[in-house]
Amino acid sequence: IMSGIVGGINLRSSGLVNNSSAADGQLLTGTGLGLPAGFEAAAGGAAGLTKIDSTTITGAVAVAFDEDDITSDYSHYLIVGEGVGVASDNDVMGVQGSVDNGSSFPTHVFMNLWGGPHSNSAPSTAWEGNLAYLQLAGGIEADVGGGGTSFTVEIFNTTSTAEYKYMMYESFDKNANSYWYKHTGGGMIQSTTALNYVKVYNVTGNNLDSGKVTLYGVAP
């Protein structure tokens, strides 16, 4: 009776599920005839996001993810910023990548599209091109309570030794003029060496003073 519904639970096994084999990210699967079901890694690796590192900001010019974080384990990374604040009005926030663990930075070519303010029924928009960094936001409001800048940044081709590295981003921030603006853009890091360092930083040179930045590896 059972075999037509559940494929025949084998009552001679030592148990229905071998819980001792379980680990984060694994799937429940059969382990062999007459054996209890167990946990194994999904074929080809588990798809989705893996949290690699996270920094809660208390005061620093940059949040950096170095060669211990940016490795050959992934070729696609996601950076998430939540409520990242700046120390001074009108500061600019950006992202850069390095192939020598932050000692130097290859040529970056990026473009940024912004739209705002939020209160305008026909907001202004403008493209800025040929930037030497990925610009998350500019003219940022420093006062606490406006939400800071929140953003996502995707980085592609990080392990490639034949292609440039691409970045794309979206962000939303409170400007020093007391209005909120939406930003989007992308560009490239012109290097065919594998990327091993990325920083989110205050381009103006002042501190980032609040918020959280988290790095994830993206599995195919």
C-alpha positions in Angstrom: 0.0 0.0 0.0 2.8 2.5 0.9 5.0 1.8 -2.1 2.6 3.6 -4.5 2.6 6.8 -2.5 5.9 7.3 -0.9 8.2 5.0 -2.9 8.3 2.4 -0.1 9.7 3.5 3.3 12.2 0.8 4.2 11.4 -0.1 7.8 14.6 -2.0 8.1 16.7 1.2 8.0 18.2 2.6 11.2 15.9 5.6 11.0 13.9 7.7 8.5 16.3 10.6 8.5 20.0 10.8 9.4 20.1 14.1 11.2 23.8 13.8 12.1 24.7 14.5 8.5 22.9 17.9 8.3 24.8 21.1 7.6 23.7 24.6 6.5 22.8 24.8 2.8 22.4 21.1 2.2 19.4 19.2 0.9 17.5 16.2 2.2 18.1 13.3 -0.2 18.2 9.5 -0.5 21.6 7.9 0.5 21.1 4.4 -0.8 18.8 1.4 -0.6 17.9 0.4 2.9 19.6 3.5 4.4 18.0 6.5 6.1 17.7 9.7 4.1 20.5 12.1 4.7 21.7 15.6 3.9 24.1 16.4 1.0 25.2 19.5 -1.0 23.1 20.2 -4.1 24.6 19.1 -7.3 26.7 21.9 -8.8 26.7 23.8 -5.6 23.8 25.5 -3.8 22.4 28.5 -5.8 21.7 31.8 -4.1 23.5 34.2 -1.7 26.2 33.4 0.8 27.0 36.1 3.4 30.7 36.6 3.5 31.4 39.6 5.7 29.6 42.6 7.2 30.7 45.8 8.8 28.7 48.1 11.1 30.1 51.6 10.6 31.1 53.7 13.6 33.6 56.1 11.9 35.9 55.3 9.0 36.6 56.7 5.5 36.0 53.3 3.9 34.6 49.9 4.4 36.9 47.4 2.6 36.5 43.8 1.6 40.0 42.4 1.0 41.6 39.2 -0.5 40.2 37.1 2.4 36.7 38.1 1.2 37.0 38.5 -2.5 38.3 35.1 -3.7 38.1 32.7 -6.5 35.1 31.0 -4.8 32.8 33.4 -6.6 32.9 35.5 -9.8 29.8 37.5 -8.9 29.4 39.5 -5.7 26.6 41.6 -4.2 27.2 44.5 -1.8 24.3 45.8 0.3 24.5 49.1 2.1 21.8 50.0 4.7 21.5 53.6 6.0 25.1 54.5 5.4 25.7 58.0 6.7 28.4 60.6 6.1 30.2 63.0 8.5 29.7 66.2 6.5 27.0 67.7 4.3 27.6 67.4 0.5 29.9 64.4 0.8 30.1 62.0 -2.1 30.0 58.2 -1.7 31.6 55.7 -4.1 33.0 52.2 -4.8 36.3 51.1 -6.2 37.9 47.8 -6.9 41.6 46.6 -6.8 43.5 43.6 -8.2 46.4 43.9 -5.7 44.5 43.9 -2.4 44.0 47.7 -2.3 47.6 48.8 -3.0 46.5 50.5 -6.3 43.3 50.9 -8.4 43.1 50.2 -12.1 41.3 52.6 -14.4 37.7 52.9 -13.6 35.1 54.2 -16.1 31.6 54.7 -14.7 28.4 56.5 -15.4 25.6 57.6 -13.1 22.0 58.5 -13.7 20.1 60.4 -10.9 16.6 61.6 -10.6 14.9 63.8 -8.0 13.8 65.4 -5.9 11.1 63.0 -4.6 8.6 65.9 -4.0 8.6 67.1 -7.6 5.9 65.7 -9.9 8.3 66.1 -12.8 11.7 65.4 -11.2 15.0 66.3 -12.9 17.3 63.6 -14.2 20.8 63.8 -15.5 23.6 61.5 -16.6 27.2 61.9 -15.4 29.8 60.0 -17.3 33.5 59.1 -17.3 33.7 58.9 -13.5 36.8 57.4 -11.9 34.7 55.5 -9.4 31.2 54.1 -9.1 29.3 57.0 -7.6 26.6 55.8 -5.2 25.4 59.3 -4.2 26.6 62.9 -4.2 25.7 66.0 -2.1 24.6 63.7 0.8 22.9 65.1 3.9 24.9 64.4 7.1 22.2 64.9 9.7 20.9 61.8 11.4 17.3 60.9 10.7 17.1 61.2 6.9 17.9 57.6 6.2 21.4 58.0 4.9 22.2 56.2 1.7 21.0 52.7 1.0 22.3 50.8 -2.0 23.0 47.5 -3.8 26.1 47.0 -6.0 26.7 43.9 -8.2 30.2 43.0 -9.4 30.7 40.6 -12.3 33.7 38.7 -13.8 35.8 39.1 -10.7 37.8 35.9 -11.3 38.3 36.5 -15.1 41.9 36.9 -16.4 40.6 37.7 -19.9 37.8 40.3 -19.4 37.2 43.6 -17.6 35.2 43.6 -14.4 31.7 45.2 -14.6 29.7 46.8 -11.8 26.0 47.9 -11.7 24.2 49.7 -8.8 21.1 51.3 -7.5 20.8 53.7 -4.5 18.5 56.1 -2.7 19.7 58.9 -0.5 18.8 62.2 1.2 20.5 65.1 -0.3 21.9 68.1 1.6 19.1 70.2 0.0 16.7 68.1 2.2 15.2 66.1 -0.7 15.6 62.5 -1.6 17.1 61.2 -4.9 17.3 57.9 -6.8 20.6 56.9 -8.5 21.5 54.1 -10.8 24.5 53.4 -13.0 27.3 51.1 -13.9 30.7 50.8 -15.6 33.9 48.8 -15.6 37.2 48.3 -14.0 39.7 48.0 -16.8 41.8 45.1 -15.7 42.1 41.5 -16.9 43.6 40.5 -13.5 41.3 38.8 -11.0 39.7 41.3 -8.6 40.6 40.8 -4.9 39.6 44.0 -3.1 36.5 46.3 -3.1 35.9 49.4 -1.0 32.9 51.6 -0.3 34.3 54.9 0.7 33.7 58.6 1.2 35.2 60.1 -1.9 35.4 63.6 -0.3 37.8 62.2 2.3 35.6 62.6 5.4 34.3 59.7 7.4 31.4 57.4 6.9 29.8 57.5 10.3 26.8 55.1 10.4 25.0 52.2 8.8 26.0 48.7 7.7 27.7 47.3 4.6 27.4 43.5 3.8 29.2 41.4 1.2 27.5 38.3 -0.4 28.8 35.8 -2.8 26.3 34.9 -5.6 26.3 31.3 -6.7 25.0 30.5 -10.2 
